[in-house]
């Protein structure tokens, strides 16, 4: 049963939780390998983190290469594409299109870019 706007009598769009939106987004985006994160990407990712001093380029936090090395104060490095692979697949393995971020900085950027950010 649809909920109606009391002023116009028209049906309102269903309210979708942020969690449902994220789940739907994840279901449609394919696996990491399908999105271009292959062995070539992994080699480049590690090289870029090391070249850039194992630090988040947004906040300066020291980052590590592997999850098993991470602690509460040293998160795993996440290498972000400045211009997304979807928009610019030709820049997927281009060093100048990459930046090293910590998990909180990368999550915040991704949320803003994909419309999940609050406020």
C-alpha positions in Angstrom: 0.0 0.0 0.0 1.4 3.4 -1.0 1.6 6.3 1.4 -0.1 9.4 0.0 0.8 13.0 0.3 -2.0 14.6 2.3 -1.9 17.8 0.3 -1.8 16.4 -3.2 -3.1 12.9 -2.8 -0.2 11.6 -4.9 1.8 8.5 -3.8 5.1 9.3 -2.1 8.3 7.6 -3.0 9.2 4.8 -0.6 11.7 5.7 2.1 14.9 3.7 1.6 17.4 3.4 4.4 21.0 4.4 3.8 22.0 0.8 4.6 19.6 -0.5 1.9 21.0 2.0 -0.7 24.6 0.8 0.1 23.6 -2.8 -0.2 21.9 -2.3 -3.5 25.0 -0.3 -4.8 27.3 -3.2 -3.7 25.1 -5.8 -5.4 25.4 -4.0 -8.8 29.1 -3.1 -8.9 30.8 -6.5 -9.5 33.8 -8.1 -7.8 37.1 -6.4 -7.3 38.7 -8.3 -10.2 35.8 -7.4 -12.4 36.3 -3.7 -11.5 40.0 -3.8 -12.5 41.8 -4.6 -9.2 44.0 -7.4 -10.5 47.6 -8.5 -9.9 49.0 -5.4 -11.9 46.9 -3.2 -9.7 48.2 -4.9 -6.5 51.9 -4.4 -7.5 51.3 -0.8 -8.4 49.4 -0.1 -5.2 52.2 -1.4 -3.0 54.8 0.5 -5.0 52.8 3.8 -4.7 52.3 3.4 -0.9 56.1 2.8 -0.4 57.1 5.6 -2.8 54.9 8.1 -1.0 56.3 7.3 2.5 53.5 5.0 3.9 51.4 8.1 4.9 47.9 9.2 4.2 48.1 12.1 1.8 45.0 13.7 3.4 45.8 13.6 7.1 49.4 12.3 7.4 48.6 9.2 9.4 51.2 6.4 9.0 49.7 3.5 7.1 50.8 -0.1 6.5 50.5 -2.4 3.4 48.7 -5.4 4.9 45.8 -5.9 7.1 47.8 -8.3 9.4 50.2 -5.4 10.1 47.5 -2.9 11.0 46.9 -1.7 14.5 44.5 0.8 16.1 46.8 3.6 15.3 48.3 2.4 12.0 45.5 1.5 9.5 45.9 -0.3 6.2 46.7 1.9 3.3 44.0 2.4 0.7 45.1 3.7 -2.7 42.4 5.8 -4.2 41.9 6.8 -7.8 41.6 10.6 -8.1 39.4 10.1 -11.2 37.4 7.0 -10.8 38.0 3.9 -13.0 34.4 4.2 -14.2 34.9 7.7 -15.5 38.5 7.2 -16.7 39.4 3.5 -17.2 42.5 4.7 -19.2 44.0 6.1 -15.9 43.5 2.9 -13.9 47.3 2.2 -13.6 48.5 5.8 -13.9 50.5 6.8 -10.9 49.5 10.5 -11.2 45.9 9.5 -10.8 46.5 7.7 -7.5 46.7 8.9 -3.9 47.4 7.1 -0.6 44.7 7.4 2.0 44.0 5.9 5.4 40.7 4.0 5.8 38.8 6.9 7.5 39.9 9.4 4.8 39.1 7.0 1.9 35.7 6.0 3.4 34.8 9.7 3.8 35.8 10.5 0.2 33.9 7.5 -1.2 30.8 8.4 0.8 30.8 11.9 -0.6 31.5 10.8 -4.2 28.8 8.1 -4.1 26.2 10.2 -2.3 26.3 8.3 1.0 27.7 11.2 3.1 25.5 12.8 5.7 24.8 16.5 5.8 
